[in-house]
Amino acid sequence: MQVAEEIRQGKFTAALQAQKAYGICGMSTIQKWMKKHAKEELLPKRARAETMAEVDGLKEAKKRIRDLEKALSDSHMDCCLERAHLETACEQMGTSRDELKKNSAMRLAGARRR
């Protein structure tokens, strides 16, 4: 807290100066302290220049992620519905899922031989 406060008060103009003055190891230690003690406004900021192609690419990537997440959600819902239908069918037939799968596998194997 003391280091963060000294940086806020201007005793050090950069976290690196405080790091050297106090012999603190680790490049991100002081930055973590600054974030922890609500002094994030003093941390160095990064600006990034992007071309329009990069912006468009990012939008496309985000849209693709949304589409894939929707497809995954739909697939998961289909799987849940199929599982529920299978359980209902097994109850109506008076058999277990394993027995039904076993019998179906045997029928498929017999059909393949023909």
C-alpha beads as a LAMMPS data file, in Angstrom:
LAMMPS data file: protein, C-alpha beads

114 atoms
113 bonds

1 atom types
1 bond types

-500.0 500.0 xlo xhi
-500.0 500.0 ylo yhi
-500.0 500.0 zlo zhi

Masses

1 110.0

Atoms # bond

1 1 1 0.000 0.000 0.000
2 1 1 2.893 2.312 0.791
3 1 1 4.488 1.814 -2.647
4 1 1 1.155 2.378 -4.401
5 1 1 0.576 5.542 -2.374
6 1 1 4.082 6.885 -3.092
7 1 1 3.537 6.374 -6.817
8 1 1 0.156 8.127 -6.568
9 1 1 1.742 11.056 -4.717
10 1 1 4.425 11.395 -7.399
11 1 1 7.473 10.252 -5.440
12 1 1 8.097 7.821 -8.303
13 1 1 7.150 8.601 -11.885
14 1 1 7.031 4.932 -12.870
15 1 1 6.526 1.568 -11.220
16 1 1 10.008 0.578 -12.407
17 1 1 11.569 3.329 -10.268
18 1 1 9.715 2.102 -7.187
19 1 1 10.671 -1.475 -8.007
20 1 1 14.366 -0.556 -8.108
21 1 1 14.160 1.676 -5.025
22 1 1 12.611 -1.048 -2.867
23 1 1 14.332 -4.036 -4.514
24 1 1 11.033 -5.610 -5.560
25 1 1 11.327 -8.652 -7.795
26 1 1 8.892 -9.347 -10.603
27 1 1 7.840 -6.981 -13.349
28 1 1 4.127 -7.117 -12.553
29 1 1 4.242 -7.077 -8.729
30 1 1 3.718 -3.339 -8.349
31 1 1 1.071 -3.294 -11.081
32 1 1 -0.854 -5.983 -9.177
33 1 1 -0.584 -3.911 -6.010
34 1 1 -1.800 -0.829 -7.857
35 1 1 -4.841 -2.706 -9.147
36 1 1 -5.519 -4.218 -5.727
37 1 1 -5.400 -0.870 -3.952
38 1 1 -7.577 1.000 -6.507
39 1 1 -4.759 2.898 -8.141
40 1 1 -5.356 1.458 -11.586
41 1 1 -5.620 4.940 -13.106
42 1 1 -1.859 5.289 -12.545
43 1 1 -0.978 2.155 -14.494
44 1 1 0.387 2.551 -18.006
45 1 1 -2.265 2.291 -20.704
46 1 1 -1.915 0.597 -24.054
47 1 1 -3.364 1.959 -27.253
48 1 1 -3.666 -0.164 -30.366
49 1 1 -4.124 1.075 -33.895
50 1 1 -6.229 -1.185 -36.106
51 1 1 -6.841 -1.120 -39.815
52 1 1 -10.387 -1.360 -41.140
53 1 1 -9.555 -4.875 -42.365
54 1 1 -8.584 -5.878 -38.813
55 1 1 -11.775 -4.371 -37.408
56 1 1 -13.852 -6.189 -40.039
57 1 1 -11.958 -9.418 -39.354
58 1 1 -12.662 -9.099 -35.641
59 1 1 -16.364 -8.507 -36.303
60 1 1 -16.459 -11.561 -38.559
61 1 1 -14.688 -13.662 -35.933
62 1 1 -17.124 -12.552 -33.229
63 1 1 -20.089 -13.345 -35.505
64 1 1 -18.612 -16.772 -36.267
65 1 1 -18.162 -17.446 -32.548
66 1 1 -21.806 -16.481 -31.892
67 1 1 -22.949 -18.748 -34.748
68 1 1 -20.841 -21.648 -33.460
69 1 1 -22.096 -21.167 -29.904
70 1 1 -25.679 -21.220 -31.209
71 1 1 -24.980 -24.367 -33.237
72 1 1 -23.435 -26.028 -30.188
73 1 1 -26.434 -25.049 -28.078
74 1 1 -28.832 -26.434 -30.693
75 1 1 -26.834 -29.658 -30.912
76 1 1 -26.843 -30.023 -27.132
77 1 1 -30.608 -29.487 -27.058
78 1 1 -31.077 -32.116 -29.794
79 1 1 -28.947 -34.574 -27.805
80 1 1 -30.982 -33.966 -24.637
81 1 1 -34.249 -34.466 -26.533
82 1 1 -32.999 -37.678 -28.153
83 1 1 -31.905 -39.001 -24.766
84 1 1 -35.341 -38.201 -23.296
85 1 1 -37.089 -39.896 -26.237
86 1 1 -34.886 -42.955 -25.819
87 1 1 -35.691 -43.185 -22.113
88 1 1 -39.422 -42.816 -22.832
89 1 1 -39.252 -45.517 -25.518
90 1 1 -37.392 -47.846 -23.159
91 1 1 -40.017 -47.319 -20.442
92 1 1 -42.836 -48.042 -22.887
93 1 1 -41.079 -51.173 -24.167
94 1 1 -40.236 -52.325 -20.644
95 1 1 -36.507 -52.578 -21.300
96 1 1 -33.339 -50.774 -20.268
97 1 1 -31.328 -48.484 -22.506
98 1 1 -28.430 -50.916 -22.470
99 1 1 -30.644 -53.804 -23.577
100 1 1 -32.177 -51.721 -26.344
101 1 1 -28.742 -50.674 -27.563
102 1 1 -27.507 -54.263 -27.409
103 1 1 -30.508 -55.556 -29.372
104 1 1 -30.183 -52.760 -31.932
105 1 1 -26.484 -53.488 -32.371
106 1 1 -27.227 -57.174 -32.914
107 1 1 -29.885 -56.319 -35.526
108 1 1 -27.495 -53.969 -37.310
109 1 1 -24.743 -56.602 -37.312
110 1 1 -27.184 -59.136 -38.797
111 1 1 -28.277 -56.694 -41.481
112 1 1 -24.651 -56.009 -42.432
113 1 1 -23.985 -59.734 -42.962
114 1 1 -26.789 -59.942 -45.511

Bonds

1 1 1 2
2 1 2 3
3 1 3 4
4 1 4 5
5 1 5 6
6 1 6 7
7 1 7 8
8 1 8 9
9 1 9 10
10 1 10 11
11 1 11 12
12 1 12 13
13 1 13 14
14 1 14 15
15 1 15 16
16 1 16 17
17 1 17 18
18 1 18 19
19 1 19 20
20 1 20 21
21 1 21 22
22 1 22 23
23 1 23 24
24 1 24 25
25 1 25 26
26 1 26 27
27 1 27 28
28 1 28 29
29 1 29 30
30 1 30 31
31 1 31 32
32 1 32 33
33 1 33 34
34 1 34 35
35 1 35 36
36 1 36 37
37 1 37 38
38 1 38 39
39 1 39 40
40 1 40 41
41 1 41 42
42 1 42 43
43 1 43 44
44 1 44 45
45 1 45 46
46 1 46 47
47 1 47 48
48 1 48 49
49 1 49 50
50 1 50 51
51 1 51 52
52 1 52 53
53 1 53 54
54 1 54 55
55 1 55 56
56 1 56 57
57 1 57 58
58 1 58 59
59 1 59 60
60 1 60 61
61 1 61 62
62 1 62 63
63 1 63 64
64 1 64 65
65 1 65 66
66 1 66 67
67 1 67 68
68 1 68 69
69 1 69 70
70 1 70 71
71 1 71 72
72 1 72 73
73 1 73 74
74 1 74 75
75 1 75 76
76 1 76 77
77 1 77 78
78 1 78 79
79 1 79 80
80 1 80 81
81 1 81 82
82 1 82 83
83 1 83 84
84 1 84 85
85 1 85 86
86 1 86 87
87 1 87 88
88 1 88 89
89 1 89 90
90 1 90 91
91 1 91 92
92 1 92 93
93 1 93 94
94 1 94 95
95 1 95 96
96 1 96 97
97 1 97 98
98 1 98 99
99 1 99 100
100 1 100 101
101 1 101 102
102 1 102 103
103 1 103 104
104 1 104 105
105 1 105 106
106 1 106 107
107 1 107 108
108 1 108 109
109 1 109 110
110 1 110 111
111 1 111 112
112 1 112 113
113 1 113 114
